């Protein structure tokens, strides 16, 4: 069973985007750019990132 974790190896701030990219099998740069785009358009990206940082566990 596949689980979502924050990445330890592919992280810039907390590993949230890297973990989502590993879970989805896509390039982490694409996830980071999409997260930035959503942050600029709707303005809730920073809050969502902090919530994801708290909720998503780190890789064992």
DSSP file (Angstrom, degrees, kcal/mol; ACC not computed):
  #  RESIDUE AA STRUCTURE BP1 BP2  ACC     N-H-->O    O-->H-N    N-H-->O    O-->H-N    TCO  KAPPA ALPHA  PHI   PSI    X-CA   Y-CA   Z-CA
    1    1 A X              0   0    0      0, 0.0     2,-0.4     0, 0.0     0, 0.0   0.000 360.0 360.0 360.0 132.8    0.0    0.0    0.0
    2    2 A X        -     0   0    0     21,-0.0     2,-0.3     2,-0.0    21,-0.0  -0.678 360.0-169.6 -86.8 132.3    1.3    3.4   -1.0
    3    3 A X        -     0   0    0     -2,-0.4     2,-0.6     2,-0.0     0, 0.0  -0.906  23.2-118.4-122.8 152.1    1.4    6.1    1.7
    4    4 A X        +     0   0    0     -2,-0.3    53,-0.4    19,-0.0     2,-0.3  -0.783  40.7 166.5 -90.5 123.4    2.1    9.8    1.4
    5    5 A X        -     0   0    0     -2,-0.6     2,-0.3    14,-0.3    53,-0.2  -0.929  42.1-104.4-130.4 156.0    5.1   11.0    3.4
    6    6 A X  B     -a   58   0A   0     51,-2.8    53,-1.9    -2,-0.3    10,-0.2  -0.664  48.9-113.1 -74.6 137.7    7.2   14.2    3.5
    7    7 A X        -     0   0    0      8,-2.3    12,-0.2    -2,-0.3    11,-0.1  -0.503  26.0-169.7 -78.1 138.2   10.4   13.5    1.6
    8    8 A X  S    S+     0   0    0     -2,-0.2     3,-0.3    10,-0.1    -1,-0.1   0.754  90.3  36.9 -89.6 -31.2   13.7   13.5    3.5
    9    9 A X  S    S+     0   0    0      1,-0.2     2,-0.4     6,-0.1    -2,-0.1   0.765 117.3  47.0 -94.4 -27.8   15.9   13.4    0.4
   10   10 A X  S    S+     0   0    0      5,-0.1     2,-0.3    18,-0.0    -3,-0.2  -0.519  85.5 121.0-116.7  62.9   13.9   15.6   -2.0
   11   11 A X        +     0   0    0     -2,-0.4    -3,-0.0    -3,-0.3    -5,-0.0  -0.928  34.9 176.0-130.3 152.2   13.1   18.7    0.1
   12   12 A X  S    S-     0   0    0     -2,-0.3    -1,-0.1     0, 0.0    -2,-0.0   0.693  91.1  -4.4-112.8 -50.4   13.7   22.4    0.0
   13   13 A X  S    S-     0   0    0      0, 0.0    -2,-0.1     0, 0.0     0, 0.0   0.776 140.7 -19.4-108.1 -67.8   11.7   23.6    3.1
   14   14 A X  S    S-     0   0    0      0, 0.0    -3,-0.1     0, 0.0    -8,-0.0   0.468  84.1-109.7-124.9  -6.0    9.8   20.7    4.7
   15   15 A X  S  > S+     0   0    0     -9,-0.1    -8,-2.3    43,-0.1     4,-2.1   0.571  78.5 125.6  87.8   9.2    9.6   18.1    2.0
   16   16 A X  H  > S+     0   0    0    -10,-0.2     4,-2.3     2,-0.2     5,-0.2   0.962  77.5  40.7 -66.6 -52.0    5.9   18.4    1.3
   17   17 A X  H  > S+     0   0    0      1,-0.2     4,-2.3     2,-0.2    -1,-0.2   0.885 115.8  52.0 -65.3 -38.2    6.2   19.0   -2.4
   18   18 A X  H  > S+     0   0    0      2,-0.2     4,-2.3     1,-0.2    -1,-0.2   0.891 110.4  48.6 -63.7 -39.4    8.9   16.4   -2.7
   19   19 A X  H  X S+     0   0    0     -4,-2.1     4,-2.2     2,-0.2   -14,-0.3   0.895 111.2  49.0 -67.2 -40.8    6.7   13.9   -0.9
   20   20 A X  H  X S+     0   0    0     -4,-2.3     4,-2.1     2,-0.2    -2,-0.2   0.901 111.9  50.1 -64.8 -39.8    3.7   14.7   -3.1
   21   21 A X  H  X>S+     0   0    0     -4,-2.3     5,-2.0     2,-0.2     4,-1.1   0.910 111.0  48.0 -65.7 -42.4    5.9   14.3   -6.2
   22   22 A X  H  <5S+     0   0    0     -4,-2.3     3,-0.3     1,-0.2    -1,-0.2   0.894 112.5  49.6 -64.6 -39.1    7.2   10.9   -5.0
   23   23 A X  H  <5S+     0   0    0     -4,-2.2    -1,-0.2     1,-0.2    -2,-0.2   0.875 118.2  39.2 -65.6 -37.8    3.7    9.7   -4.3
   24   24 A X  H  <5S-     0   0    0     -4,-2.1    -1,-0.2    -5,-0.2    -2,-0.2   0.495 106.5-125.5 -91.7  -5.2    2.5   10.8   -7.7
   25   25 A X  T  <5 +     0   0    0     -4,-1.1     2,-0.3    -3,-0.3    -3,-0.2   0.907  68.7 120.7  58.3  45.9    5.6    9.7   -9.6
   26   26 A X  S   <S-     0   0    0     -5,-2.0    -1,-0.2    -6,-0.1     2,-0.2  -0.832  73.9 -76.9-128.9 171.3    6.2   13.1  -11.2
   27   27 A X    >>  -     0   0    0     -2,-0.3     4,-1.3     1,-0.1     3,-0.8  -0.481  33.9-137.3 -69.8 132.4    9.0   15.6  -11.1
   28   28 A X  H 3> S+     0   0    0      1,-0.2     4,-2.5    -2,-0.2     5,-0.2   0.798 101.5  64.0 -62.2 -27.8    9.2   17.6   -7.8
   29   29 A X  H 3> S+     0   0    0      1,-0.2     4,-2.4     2,-0.2    -1,-0.2   0.882 100.5  51.7 -63.7 -36.8    9.8   20.8   -9.8
   30   30 A X  H <> S+     0   0    0     -3,-0.8     4,-2.5     2,-0.2    -1,-0.2   0.918 110.1  48.6 -64.7 -43.5    6.4   20.6  -11.4
   31   31 A X  H  X S+     0   0    0     -4,-1.3     4,-2.5     1,-0.2    -2,-0.2   0.915 112.0  49.3 -63.3 -42.4    4.7   20.2   -8.0
   32   32 A X  H  X S+     0   0    0     -4,-2.5     4,-2.3     2,-0.2    -2,-0.2   0.906 111.8  48.2 -64.5 -41.2    6.6   23.2   -6.6
   33   33 A X  H  X S+     0   0    0     -4,-2.4     4,-2.5     2,-0.2    -2,-0.2   0.902 112.3  48.6 -66.5 -40.2    5.7   25.3   -9.6
   34   34 A X  H  X S+     0   0    0     -4,-2.5     4,-2.7     2,-0.2     5,-0.2   0.908 110.8  51.0 -64.1 -41.2    2.0   24.3   -9.4
   35   35 A X  H  X S+     0   0    0     -4,-2.5     4,-2.0     1,-0.2    -2,-0.2   0.910 111.7  47.8 -62.8 -41.5    2.0   25.0   -5.6
   36   36 A X  H  X S+     0   0    0     -4,-2.3     4,-2.3     2,-0.2    -2,-0.2   0.913 110.9  51.4 -63.9 -43.1    3.5   28.5   -6.4
   37   37 A X  H  X S+     0   0    0     -4,-2.5     4,-2.3     1,-0.2     5,-0.2   0.930 111.4  46.5 -60.6 -47.0    0.9   29.1   -9.1
   38   38 A X  H  X>S+     0   0    0     -4,-2.7     4,-2.3     1,-0.2     5,-0.8   0.859 110.8  54.3 -64.5 -34.3   -2.0   28.2   -6.8
   39   39 A X  H  X5S+     0   0    0     -4,-2.0     4,-1.0    -5,-0.2    -1,-0.2   0.909 112.0  43.2 -64.7 -41.6   -0.4   30.4   -4.1
   40   40 A X  H  <5S+     0   0    0     -4,-2.3    -2,-0.2     2,-0.2    -1,-0.2   0.859 118.9  43.0 -74.0 -34.7   -0.3   33.4   -6.3
   41   41 A X  H  <5S+     0   0    0     -4,-2.3    -2,-0.2    -5,-0.2    -3,-0.2   0.959 132.8  16.0 -77.2 -52.1   -3.8   32.9   -7.9
   42   42 A X  H  <5S-     0   0    0     -4,-2.3    -3,-0.2    -5,-0.2    -2,-0.2   0.653  89.5-137.1-100.8 -17.1   -5.8   32.0   -4.8
   43   43 A X  S  <<S+     0   0    0     -4,-1.0     4,-0.2    -5,-0.8    -4,-0.2   0.556  78.7  97.9  77.8   7.5   -3.5   33.2   -2.0
   44   44 A X     >  +     0   0    0     -6,-0.5     4,-2.5     1,-0.1     5,-0.2   0.327  48.5  99.5-108.5   7.8   -4.0   30.2    0.2
   45   45 A X  H  > S+     0   0    0     -7,-0.2     4,-2.5     1,-0.2     5,-0.2   0.875  81.0  50.8 -63.9 -39.9   -0.9   28.2   -0.8
   46   46 A X  H  > S+     0   0    0      2,-0.2     4,-2.1     1,-0.2    -1,-0.2   0.921 113.0  45.5 -65.7 -43.5    1.2   29.2    2.2
   47   47 A X  H  > S+     0   0    0     -4,-0.2     4,-2.3     2,-0.2    -2,-0.2   0.915 114.0  49.5 -64.6 -43.1   -1.5   28.3    4.7
   48   48 A X  H  X S+     0   0    0     -4,-2.5     4,-2.6     1,-0.2    -2,-0.2   0.881 109.6  52.3 -63.4 -38.2   -2.1   25.0    2.8
   49   49 A X  H  X S+     0   0    0     -4,-2.5     4,-2.4     2,-0.2    -2,-0.2   0.919 109.9  47.9 -64.3 -43.8    1.6   24.2    2.9
   50   50 A X  H  X S+     0   0    0     -4,-2.1     4,-1.7     2,-0.2    -2,-0.2   0.904 112.6  48.8 -64.7 -41.4    1.9   24.8    6.6
   51   51 A X  H  X S+     0   0    0     -4,-2.3     4,-2.6     2,-0.2    -2,-0.2   0.920 112.4  48.3 -63.7 -43.3   -1.2   22.6    7.2
   52   52 A X  H  X S+     0   0    0     -4,-2.6     4,-2.6     1,-0.2    -2,-0.2   0.877 107.7  56.3 -63.9 -36.8    0.3   19.9    5.0
   53   53 A X  H  < S+     0   0    0     -4,-2.4    -1,-0.2     1,-0.2    -2,-0.2   0.875 113.2  40.8 -60.8 -38.7    3.6   20.2    6.8
   54   54 A X  H  < S+     0   0    0     -4,-1.7    -2,-0.2    -5,-0.1    -1,-0.2   0.891 121.4  40.4 -76.7 -41.2    1.8   19.5   10.1
   55   55 A X  H  < S+     0   0    0     -4,-2.6     2,-0.4    -5,-0.1    -2,-0.2   0.903  98.6  75.0 -80.2 -43.4   -0.5   16.7    8.8
   56   56 A X  S  < S-     0   0    0     -4,-2.6   -51,-0.1    -5,-0.2     2,-0.0  -0.581  80.1-132.7 -77.6 123.1    1.8   14.7    6.5
   57   57 A X        -     0   0    0     -2,-0.4   -51,-2.8   -53,-0.4     2,-0.1  -0.352  22.4-106.4 -73.7 156.5    4.3   12.5    8.5
   58   58 A X  B     -a    6   0A   0    -53,-0.2   -51,-0.2     1,-0.1    -1,-0.1  -0.480  46.0 -85.8 -78.5 152.0    8.0   12.4    7.6
   59   59 A X              0   0    0    -53,-1.9    -1,-0.1     1,-0.2   -55,-0.0  -0.247 360.0 360.0 -54.8 139.2    9.4    9.4    5.8
   60   60 A X              0   0    0     -3,-0.1    -1,-0.2   -52,-0.0    -2,-0.0   0.516 360.0 360.0 -74.5 360.0   10.5    6.6    8.3
